[in-house]
Amino acid sequence: MIHNATIDQQVNHRSIRKFKDQQLTEEQLTTLYTVFQHTATSLFMQNATLLHITNETKRAKIRELCGQKYVGAQGDLFIFVVDLYRNQQIRRQLGKDDGRLHTTDIFFQGLDDTLLAWQNVANAVESMGLGYVPLGTINDHPLAMLDILDLPKLTFPALGMQVGVPDQEPQLKPRLPLEFTTFENEYPRDFAVDSLKDYDQVVTTYYDLRDTNKRIDSFTKQITGEKLNTKAIDRDELPELLHKQELCLDWKLN
């Protein structure tokens, strides 16, 4: 395996959930904005927007919806938004209709742009000696979050990121061995759950060392447990939210 500063940083990534009580500097913010700006974009549509949430009332409401005490607390809170509204306005103000902007195809192009930008910013954050944690929880209660963010039609909050100066050094979380996730040319269908026995033990040991007072099971027990059990949750509102935002209108809901 090749080693350099960038690769070593990526393979040793740890999510940071405790930050020192200080904000990013203007120079740091400008750097992250510029990295965001220069991310690859599908068809040069530039379908992504970055929200820096500084309003304390909004931060508190977002923290409550996410159910995580570090969200919008110490450090800086960012929301990465799929943004087709801007291009809609360009078309309308220049005498064109909305064209394909309401299709699932264009939404996914915007989602690709937004997630690429998210990872670009994440890499830049760590390169500056800062830390971050991804916030998929911004869509745990999607309709309520949309009200808080007050986003226009044709936008969608895809992913959040809490950034700051790390105030912890968590262990490196063990990932699935490459033999289960990387293949040549074809996807193998001969997967056997028993082959994960050794990895299950590694994961169990990791959690035992991290928190001896809180039992968290092996990988396979997590996958067969509450996380994926059939139940109704607010995230099931995501298709409704997309249609409310006039996105993916060619995708019919049941």
NORHUBEL-V699664 format. One record per residue. SS is DSSP state (hx for helix, st for strand, lp for the rest). NEAR is the number of other C-alpha atoms within 12 Angstrom. Layout:
BEGIN
ss = {SS SS}
near = {NEAR NEAR}
END
This chain:
BEGIN
ss = {lp lp lp lp hx hx hx hx hx hx hx lp lp lp lp lp lp lp st lp lp lp lp lp lp hx hx hx hx hx hx hx hx hx hx hx hx lp lp lp lp hx hx hx lp lp lp st st st st st st lp lp hx hx hx hx hx hx hx hx hx hx hx lp lp lp lp lp lp lp lp lp st st st st st st st st lp hx hx hx hx hx hx hx hx hx lp lp lp lp lp lp lp lp lp lp hx hx hx hx hx hx hx hx hx hx hx hx hx hx hx hx hx hx hx hx hx hx hx hx lp lp lp st st st st st hx hx hx hx lp lp hx hx hx hx hx hx hx hx lp lp lp lp lp st st st st st st st st st st lp st lp lp lp lp lp lp lp lp lp lp lp hx hx hx lp lp lp lp lp lp lp lp lp lp lp lp hx hx hx hx hx hx hx hx hx hx hx hx hx hx hx hx hx hx lp lp lp lp lp lp lp lp hx hx hx hx hx lp lp hx hx hx lp lp lp lp lp hx hx hx hx hx hx hx hx hx hx hx lp lp lp lp lp lp lp lp lp lp}
near = {6 8 11 11 15 19 15 16 22 21 19 21 28 27 30 34 30 30 30 22 17 17 25 30 17 11 12 24 27 17 22 34 27 17 24 34 24 20 29 24 24 22 12 15 27 30 39 42 37 34 34 28 29 23 18 17 15 27 33 24 26 38 30 23 30 30 19 24 21 34 40 40 32 30 34 40 37 43 43 43 41 43 39 42 31 25 30 28 20 17 17 15 12 11 11 14 15 23 16 22 36 31 24 23 19 34 36 27 30 41 34 29 35 40 34 31 39 43 27 28 39 40 33 29 37 32 23 25 21 38 36 40 38 31 33 26 29 40 35 29 28 34 28 25 34 33 21 25 31 17 28 24 29 38 41 46 46 41 36 42 40 48 48 38 29 31 22 17 19 21 19 20 23 23 20 21 17 12 15 19 13 12 12 10 6 9 12 13 9 10 12 11 17 12 16 22 18 18 26 26 22 23 29 26 22 25 24 18 18 18 15 12 9 12 17 24 23 25 27 26 22 17 15 14 15 13 14 13 12 10 11 11 15 21 23 18 21 27 25 24 31 35 25 24 31 29 37 32 23 18 18 13 15 5}
END
